[in-house]
Amino acid sequence: MSFALSHPSLLRALTERGYITATPVQAAVLQPDTAERDLLVSAQTGSGKTVAYGLSIASTLLGTAERFKSGDKPLALVVAPTRELAMQVHKELTWLFAPADGRVVACVGGMDIRQDQRALSRGVHIVVGTPGRLCDHIESGVLKLTQLKAVVLDEADEMLDMGFRDELERILAAVPAERRTLLFSATIPKQIVALTKKYQRDALRIALSTRNEPHGDIEYRAIEIGPNDHEHAIVNVLRYFDVRGALAFCSTRDAVRHLHANLMERGFSAVSLSGELSQAERTRALHALRDGRARVCVATDVAARGLDLPDLGLVIHADLPQNAESLVHRSGRTGRAGKKGLCVVLVPPQGRRRAERLFAAAHINAQWGPPPSPKEIRARDQQQLVREIAAMAADGTEDDLETARILLAERSPEEIAAVLVRMHRGLMPEPEELRQTNPNRANPRDSAGPRKSAGTNDKRKGPPKHDRGGTRSDFGPKRP
């Protein structure tokens, strides 16, 4: 579907940005039956929902006018769970409403509150903010909502998970009764349903993802690890899969510190995110990820909420998620905006049944296998080096060729190639030798399918021979 039904001013912005075809969520909110209605939208992260709700509220804010009138009080309020997501939304809505002379202001924690006050005093059409900071401005009287026409709750499920229910209710209680309320959420748990019944009027339900629905662009792998092989397995996973960015989830701050220190010691360019970091430290870490100076981010669930890292190709569950929703949310940081992603779940000893229950609850089919071995990693390194040399050979200069002739006069081609290989290996962390998992237990199945109930008296300790996975060849041929 095209953007033909968009407001003319926003259509110009989309055209200038090269937008041609609407994503499913954008197409859904442009349908005639959504006009001026409250909306409850379930859509995956990375689906283009920021532009979607911008398109949806445009007619509410502008009517038939091409441009906004000057005004001092906001017409729309967007609430996001984290500073990073709020700033990302602010950036998107700024260019989207630019042809309509829309003024968008961000109010987020960690910034100078006086700067917010000055920006709001100069007049604003759309305010984007985090729950706590918005409540501060509402209670102080700086943020006046008497002219508000639309409220958007972005990633509402995450806001509730983070304990922002009281702040959301205070915000919604302060806005005019006659307004549109748009609620966007990756999942629709009972808390969201309750919020909808209380604060929305005859909301139109748009279901583009169901509860705990996995992303179709993510490949899932479950890796069983031996005792004390947790960090060694992470090292080998990072070495084997050649991705620009990776995000490893840990369950506690202490685990984040420990894994981050170990990865740095082994030569990985890594940063960490946890609740103990200052906002300045967090910002520096995110900048390092986005510009490529860091390849790996180690984080807790809460610290990683709202992150938008477009080049993230790999998510590692260093610790098993607490529930299926957490599994889906964590994994959804990759495979965004049509790109393919890979999710690796490390399964510790005695953790297989719990992992199977998580996969089943999230409707995920995971390929089971052991961690990549050093032999497999070195074979992959060889393939990568051959590709890199072939690509670089086409750009050789006469000076390069002259140096090559001098080298060949002194040493054999094999000796020169061996030095090149050694230099290439020296740039990368060494893979780790791993302990064998229990050889007496059957290897994992290819996917976490349903198990027989207790009443079947199934006494097998593992899957039948024809369905056993976990051979080293399982890892070799596939690339994410």
C-alpha positions in Angstrom: 0.0 0.0 0.0 1.2 3.5 -0.8 0.9 6.6 1.5 -1.8 8.2 -0.7 -4.2 8.5 2.2 -1.7 10.4 4.3 -2.2 14.1 5.2 -0.7 16.1 2.3 2.0 17.8 4.5 3.2 14.5 5.9 3.1 12.9 2.4 5.6 15.5 1.3 7.9 14.6 4.2 7.6 10.9 3.3 8.4 11.5 -0.3 11.5 13.6 0.5 12.7 10.7 2.7 12.2 8.2 -0.1 9.3 6.3 1.5 7.3 4.5 -1.2 5.4 1.6 0.4 3.8 1.6 3.8 4.7 -1.1 6.3 1.7 -3.3 7.5 1.2 -1.2 10.7 1.4 2.1 8.7 -1.1 0.8 6.2 -3.4 -0.4 9.0 -3.7 3.0 10.7 -4.4 4.7 7.3 -7.5 2.7 6.7 -10.7 4.9 6.6 -12.3 3.1 9.6 -9.4 4.2 11.9 -10.1 8.0 11.4 -10.5 9.8 14.7 -10.8 6.6 16.7 -8.9 5.4 19.7 -6.6 2.6 18.6 -5.1 -0.4 20.4 -2.3 -1.7 18.1 -0.1 -4.7 18.7 2.9 -4.6 16.4 6.5 -5.8 16.6 9.3 -3.5 17.4 11.1 -2.3 14.3 7.8 -2.3 12.3 7.6 1.4 11.6 5.1 2.2 14.3 6.5 5.7 15.1 5.7 6.9 11.6 2.4 5.0 11.9 1.1 6.9 14.8 2.4 10.1 13.4 0.4 9.5 10.3 -2.6 8.6 12.4 -2.7 11.7 14.6 -1.9 14.1 11.7 -5.5 14.7 10.7 -6.6 15.1 14.4 -4.0 17.8 15.0 -4.1 19.6 11.6 -7.6 18.9 10.2 -7.6 20.2 6.7 -4.9 22.8 7.3 -1.6 22.4 5.6 0.4 23.8 8.5 0.1 24.3 12.3 -0.9 27.6 13.7 1.4 29.1 16.3 0.4 28.1 19.7 1.9 27.8 23.2 0.1 24.6 24.4 0.7 21.1 23.0 -1.8 19.3 20.8 -0.3 15.8 21.2 1.6 13.9 23.8 3.7 10.8 23.2 4.9 8.8 26.2 7.8 6.3 25.8 9.4 4.1 28.4 13.1 5.1 28.0 15.1 8.2 27.2 16.6 6.5 24.2 13.3 5.6 22.7 11.8 9.0 23.4 14.8 10.7 21.7 14.4 8.4 18.7 10.6 9.2 18.5 11.4 12.9 18.8 13.8 12.6 15.8 11.3 10.7 13.7 8.3 13.0 14.4 10.5 16.1 13.8 11.2 15.3 10.2 7.7 13.9 9.6 5.9 17.1 10.8 8.5 19.5 9.4 6.6 20.4 6.2 3.6 21.3 8.5 5.8 23.6 10.6 5.3 21.3 13.6 7.4 22.0 16.7 8.3 18.8 18.6 9.9 18.9 22.0 11.5 16.1 24.0 11.2 16.0 27.8 13.2 13.1 29.2 15.0 12.2 32.5 18.8 12.8 32.6 18.5 16.2 30.9 18.5 19.7 32.4 14.9 20.3 33.4 15.4 24.0 32.9 16.1 23.3 29.2 12.7 21.5 29.0 11.0 24.5 30.6 12.5 27.0 28.1 11.6 24.8 25.2 8.0 24.4 26.4 7.6 28.1 27.0 8.5 28.9 23.4 5.5 27.0 22.2 5.1 23.4 21.1 2.7 21.2 19.1 3.9 17.7 20.1 5.6 16.7 23.3 7.5 13.4 23.5 8.7 12.3 26.9 9.3 9.7 29.6 6.7 9.1 32.3 8.6 10.5 35.3 9.8 13.7 33.6 6.3 14.3 32.1 4.7 13.9 35.6 7.2 16.4 37.0 6.3 19.0 34.3 2.5 18.4 34.7 2.6 18.7 38.5 4.8 21.9 38.4 2.3 23.5 35.9 5.0 23.9 33.2 3.3 21.4 30.9 -0.3 22.5 30.3 -2.5 19.9 28.6 -5.8 21.8 28.2 -5.6 21.9 24.4 -4.4 18.3 24.0 -6.2 16.3 21.2 -4.2 13.1 21.2 -2.2 10.9 23.5 0.1 8.1 22.3 1.5 5.4 24.7 4.4 3.8 22.9 5.6 0.4 24.0 3.0 0.4 26.7 3.7 -3.2 27.8 7.3 -2.2 28.6 6.2 0.8 30.5 4.1 -1.4 32.7 6.8 -3.9 33.1 9.1 -1.1 34.3 6.7 -0.1 37.0 5.3 3.1 35.4 1.6 2.3 35.9 1.1 5.1 38.5 2.9 7.7 36.3 0.8 6.7 33.3 -2.4 7.0 35.3 -1.4 10.4 36.5 -0.7 11.5 33.0 -3.9 10.1 31.6 -5.9 11.7 34.4 -4.5 15.1 33.6 -5.4 15.1 29.9 -8.8 16.3 28.6 -11.6 13.7 28.4 -12.2 14.5 24.8 -9.1 13.3 23.1 -7.8 10.4 21.1 -5.8 7.7 22.9 -3.5 5.5 20.8 -1.9 2.6 22.6 1.0 0.7 20.8 2.3 -2.4 22.4 4.3 -5.5 21.2 2.2 -7.7 23.4 -1.3 -7.3 25.0 -1.1 -8.8 28.5 -4.0 -8.4 31.0 -2.5 -5.1 32.4 -2.8 -3.5 28.9 -6.4 -4.7 28.6 -7.2 -3.1 31.9 -5.6 0.2 30.9 -7.5 0.1 27.6 -10.9 -0.4 29.3 -10.2 2.5 31.8 -8.8 5.1 29.5 -9.9 4.4 25.9 -13.3 4.7 24.3 -14.5 2.0 21.9 -10.9 1.4 20.8 -10.3 -0.3 17.5 -8.1 -3.3 17.9 -5.4 -3.7 15.2 -3.6 -7.0 15.7 -0.4 -7.2 13.7 1.3 -9.5 16.2 -0.2 -11.8 18.8 0.8 -12.3 22.3 4.4 -13.7 22.4 4.4 -14.0 18.7 8.1 -14.5 17.5 9.6 -12.3 14.8 9.6 -14.0 11.5 13.0 -12.6 10.5 14.8 -14.1 13.5 16.5 -17.5 13.5 16.6 -19.2 16.9 19.3 -21.5 18.2 19.4 -23.2 21.5 22.9 -24.2 22.6 23.5 -26.6 25.5 26.6 -25.8 27.5 28.6 -27.9 29.9 29.3 -27.0 33.5 31.6 -23.9 33.8 31.5 -23.3 30.1 29.1 -20.3 30.2 31.5 -17.5 29.2 33.6 -19.8 26.9 30.5 -20.6 24.9 29.7 -16.9 24.6 33.2 -16.2 23.3 32.9 -18.9 20.7 29.4 -17.8 19.6 30.7 -14.2 19.1 33.7 -15.5 17.2 31.7 -17.8 15.0 28.9 -15.5 13.9 30.3 -12.7 11.8 27.9 -9.8 12.7 28.5 -6.1 13.1 26.7 -5.8 16.4 25.7 -8.2 19.2 23.7 -7.8 22.4 24.2 -10.2 25.3 21.5 -10.3 28.0 22.4 -11.1 31.7 20.0 -11.4 34.6 21.8 -9.2 37.1 24.2 -6.2 37.2 26.9 -8.4 38.7 26.6 -10.8 35.8 26.8 -7.9 33.4 30.0 -6.6 35.0 31.6 -10.0 35.1 30.8 -10.9 31.5 31.8 -7.5 30.2 35.2 -7.7 32.0 35.8 -11.2 30.6 35.0 -10.1 27.0 37.3 -7.1 27.3 40.1 -9.2 28.7 39.8 -11.6 25.7 40.1 -8.8 23.2 36.5 -8.0 22.3 35.4 -4.4 21.8 32.5 -4.4 24.3 30.4 -2.0 26.3 27.9 -2.6 29.2 24.5 -1.2 30.1 23.0 -1.6 33.6 21.1 0.5 36.1 24.2 1.6 37.9 25.5 3.7 34.9 25.0 7.4 34.8 23.1 8.8 31.8 26.4 10.2 30.3 28.1 6.8 30.6 25.0 5.1 29.0 25.0 7.7 26.1 28.8 7.1 25.5 28.2 3.3 25.3 25.3 3.6 22.8 27.4 6.0 20.6 30.2 3.4 20.6 27.8 0.7 19.4 26.2 2.9 16.8 29.4 4.1 15.2 31.1 0.7 15.3 33.7 1.3 17.9 32.1 -1.4 20.0 30.8 -4.7 18.6 29.2 -6.2 21.7 26.9 -4.8 24.3 26.3 -6.7 27.6 23.1 -5.6 29.3 20.3 -6.3 31.8 16.7 -6.5 30.6 15.7 -3.2 32.1 18.8 -1.3 30.8 18.2 -2.5 27.2 14.6 -1.4 27.0 13.9 1.0 24.2 17.2 0.5 22.5 17.2 1.0 18.7 20.4 -0.5 17.2 19.6 -1.0 13.5 22.8 -3.0 12.8 22.2 -5.5 15.6 22.6 -9.0 14.0 22.8 -11.2 17.1 21.1 -11.5 20.4 22.6 -13.8 23.0 20.6 -14.9 26.1 23.5 -15.4 28.4 21.0 -16.2 31.1 17.7 -17.8 30.4 14.8 -15.3 30.3 12.3 -15.3 33.2 9.3 -15.9 30.9 8.2 -16.1 27.3 7.4 -12.4 27.1 11.0 -11.5 28.1 12.3 -14.0 25.5 10.3 -12.3 22.8 11.2 -8.8 23.9 14.9 -9.5 24.2 15.1 -11.3 20.9 13.2 -8.5 19.1 16.2 -6.3 19.3 17.5 -8.0 16.2 15.6 -8.8 13.0 14.2 -5.3 12.7 13.0 -3.3 9.7 13.1 -6.3 7.4 16.6 -7.4 8.3 17.5 -10.9 9.3 18.6 -11.6 12.8 19.9 -14.5 14.9 19.0 -15.3 18.5 21.2 -17.7 20.5 19.9 -19.1 23.9 22.5 -20.6 26.1 21.0 -23.6 28.0 22.9 -24.6 31.1 23.0 -28.1 32.6 19.6 -29.0 34.0 18.0 -26.1 32.1 16.7 -27.9 29.0 13.1 -28.5 30.2 12.8 -24.9 31.3 14.1 -23.7 27.9 11.7 -26.0 26.1 8.8 -24.5 28.1 9.9 -21.0 27.2 10.1 -21.9 23.5 6.7 -23.6 23.5 5.0 -20.6 25.3 6.6 -18.2 22.8 5.7 -20.4 19.8 9.3 -20.6 18.8 11.0 -23.5 17.0 14.7 -23.4 18.0 17.5 -25.4 16.4 19.4 -27.3 19.1 23.1 -27.9 19.0 26.4 -27.5 20.9 28.5 -24.3 20.9 30.8 -23.7 17.9 34.1 -25.5 18.4 37.5 -23.9 17.8 37.9 -26.1 14.7 34.7 -24.7 13.2 35.7 -21.2 14.1 39.1 -21.5 12.4 37.4 -22.9 9.3 35.1 -20.0 9.2 38.0 -17.6 9.7 39.8 -19.2 6.7 36.7 -18.7 4.5 36.4 -15.1 5.7 40.1 -14.4 5.0 39.8 -15.8 1.5 36.8 -13.6 0.7 38.5 -10.5 2.1 41.7 -11.1 0.1 39.7 -11.6 -3.1 37.9 -8.4 -2.5 41.0 -6.4 -1.7 43.0 -7.8 -4.6 40.8 -6.0 -7.1 41.9 -2.6 -5.5 45.6 -3.3 -5.6 47.9 -0.4 -6.7 51.2 -0.5 -8.6 53.0 0.2 -5.3 51.3 -2.8 -3.7 52.4 -5.0 -6.6 55.9 -3.7 -6.4 56.1 -4.6 -2.7 54.7 -8.0 -3.5 57.4 -8.7 -6.1 60.1 -7.8 -3.6 58.6 -10.2 -1.0 58.3 -13.0 -3.5 62.0 -12.6 -4.4 62.9 -13.1 -0.7 60.3 -15.7 0.4 58.0 -18.4 -1.0 54.3 -17.7 -1.6 53.4 -20.2 1.1 55.6 -18.4 3.7 54.1 -15.0 2.8 50.6 -16.4 2.9 51.3 -18.0 6.3 52.4 -14.6 7.7 49.2 -13.0 6.4 47.1 -15.7 8.1 49.0 -15.3 11.4 48.5 -11.5 11.3 44.8 -11.9 10.5 44.3 -14.4 13.4 46.2 -12.0 15.7 43.5 -9.4 15.2 40.8 -11.6 16.7 40.2 -13.2 20.1 41.2 -16.9 20.4 38.3 -19.4 20.5 37.9 -21.3 23.7 38.2 -25.1 24.2 34.9 -26.4 25.6 34.2 -29.3 27.8 32.0 -32.1 26.4 28.5 -32.2 27.6 27.3 -35.4 29.3 27.9 -38.1 26.7 25.5 -40.5 28.3 22.5 -38.2 27.7 20.9 -38.1 24.3 21.6 -35.1 22.2 19.0 -32.4 21.9 16.2 -32.5 19.4 16.1 -30.2 16.4 13.4 -28.1 17.9 11.5 -27.5 21.1 8.3 -29.3 20.1 5.6 -30.5 22.4 6.5 -33.2 24.9 4.3 -36.2 25.9 2.2 -35.7 29.0 3.0 -37.6 32.2 0.2 -40.0 31.5 2.0 -41.6 28.5 4.5 -43.3 30.8 7.3 -42.2 28.4 10.5 -43.2 30.1 12.9 -42.3 27.4 15.8 -40.0 28.6 16.0 -38.3 25.2 14.6 -38.2 21.7 14.8 -41.2 19.3 17.9 -41.7 17.3 16.5 -40.5 14.0 15.6 -37.1 15.7 18.8 -36.5 17.5 20.7 -33.3 16.8 23.8 -31.8 18.4 26.4 -33.0 15.9 29.2 -30.6 15.0 27.9 -30.6 11.5 24.8 -28.8 12.7 26.7 -25.6 13.2 28.9 -25.7 10.1 26.8 -25.0 7.0 24.4 -22.4 8.2 25.0 -18.7 8.4 22.6 -16.2 10.0 
